[in-house]
Amino acid sequence: MRALELLAPAKNLECGIAAIDHGADAVYIGASRFGARSAAGNSIEDIQKLCDYAHPFGVKVYVTVNTIIYDDELEPTRQLLQQLAAIGVDAILVQDMAVLEIAQQIPIAVHASTQTDNRTAEKVSWLHSLGFSRAVLARELSIDEIATIHQSVPDIDLEVFVHGALCVSYSGICYASQHCFKRSANRGDCAQFCRIRFSLVDADNKEIEHERYLLSLKDMNQSEHLLTLAEAGATSFKIEGRLKDVAYVKNVTAAYSEKLNAIVQRFPSMYCRASLGHCTYTFTPDLKKTFNRGYTTYFTEGRKPDIASFDTPKAIGEYVGKVKEIRHDSFNVAGTASFANGDGLCFLNADKQFEGFRANRAVGNRIFPFKMPVGLRPGMSLYRNNDQEFERILSKPSATRKIPIKVVLLVQDFGFHVGATITELGLFISVPFPTEHQEALKSPHENIIRQLSKFGDTKYDCTEVSFADDFNYFIPNSVLAEMRRALTEQLDKTLSERLSEVEKVSDTGKSSHQNPPKYPYPYLYNISNRQSRNFYGAKDLTAYELKGGDGPIMQCRHCIRFSLGYCVRRGGKKPTWHEPLSLVLGDGRRFRLEFDCKNCQMNVYAS
């Protein structure tokens, strides 16, 4: 049986706890430094609190230490990893091989971040030989490519992104932000070059597209492909979003948790969840209501034409209907959606730009904006990117997570045994209670069931209390309460011991090869410190951040020529322009495009 892990993002402690409450099997969070989202750092104290909250449910906590490291940061990195190991984090995500070596000395389990550009079986095999217990695969891979990697390297866990924002370049080899803004994506400080407007011009300076978001992709949504991904060999399903707010974490985590539960329920002999507990919600999860630029399955089923969001890099949200009648201060909407005061709405105007506005008041399907949008016309499609009523529900406590147990009361010569079965583990524990037997004057069944079911604010949910049909002993409520308390303590102790046993046999990051094979692509090394240089046997530091480079500043599976319908190899129109094409910023800076048709890849060069 394979355990399926839902991995949720945590910007901070609040988001991490929300993710656990809403069904995550694991959480990834950034420490104070060296994470690939520099704006989402957390203290050791908060990460320890998250571990303390997560581990009783069997939920793992992974910490991102996945930037490249400079020489003067090696010792602070060592100190950070020692602190993380001491508080019991389950693994760290790594890009820099110096961090790998430090982690193996401590030791602490290591996962290969997507920043190590994991798109081939060769690369994943190499990473496994170094001691990585998991590889986070490139977002661009298809189901077939994931299956090939799993078949070639079956002993490494494969983590795949299933939801959230998409980087247009293969992760780890995007240098555009560093080149243009001196903000390195490999140092956790990406300025989102791909969300900027460009014009597309040919070699004769003929404009093909005017000021559009040609590198901006829609958001990923693999909620309907989880079973296929599991069958291909993926074991961890990752939600992007360490910069997202708690409402996003709650809704998306709950939505994917329900999807994975359905798979487990359908195939109980093949799959189980990687942690304990069942969640109940005060809302119905709905991915359309969460921040999104429109959804795509990206390359899961092969190359598709509609993966980009050329008109806006901002949230579009859910389609709510067509604009019908417009008055001087309001308009109505043809559709079945209901609206609330304060809803955020938007539409694509005649200039192919999204205009957003706020509903001051909503009466049925008639909207009264704070200010009537100038570009709004009858027949236009309307989208809601902020649902006030949904956000109101999510702003309050919106889920509880409990571990189901079944309690049994047994009669013994010395008194009683109270026991419990942890349903998801099939694990039984019991506590003896020596006491005299007192015959009951009336049936005690109802009171015993009521008292032994009261697990209140603990993490347990009693779904059943059983005893023999002829049970007829009076037990005072104070004794029943003591039974429940002792049973709770024993459950906590047993779970802690069980989880500690699992941790003892887990991979701690030891290399399986004394002399791992060299990886044959030096351009991808991103060497920024002497320890990493020695690891690779390189002559010099190669990081773009330190010395620049003549290679592409982006390597993309997304192809502008294909998206515009001009890929002849895939049935598109024959271009009339003269190549090379270039992307041009408003300030005149140009970026040459190279179409590597052999590898079905688009490279972006700084001109």
Secondary structure by P-SEA (a helix, b strand, c coil): cbbbbbbbbbccaaaaaaaaaacccbbbbbcccccccccccccaaaaaaaaaacccccbbbbbbccccccccaaaaaaaaaaaaaaacccbbbbccaaaaaaaaaabbbbbbccccccccaaaaaaaaaaccccccccccccaaaaaaaaaacccbbbbbbccccccccccccccccccccccccccccccccccbbbbbbcccccccccccccccccbbbccccaaaaaaacccbbbbbbccccaaaaaaaaaaaaaaaaaaaaaccccccccccbbbbbcccccccccccccccccccccccccccccccccccccccbbbcccccccccccccccccccccccccccccbbbbbbcccccccccccccccccccccbbbbbcccaaaaaaaacccbbbbbbbbbbbbbcccbbbbbccccccccccccccbbbbbbbcccaaaaaaaaaacccccccccccccccccccccccaaaaaaaaaaaaaaaaaaaaaaaaaaaaaccccccccccccccccccccccccaaaaaaacccccccccccccccccbbbccccccccccccccccccccccccbbbbcccbbbbbbbbcccccbbbbbcc
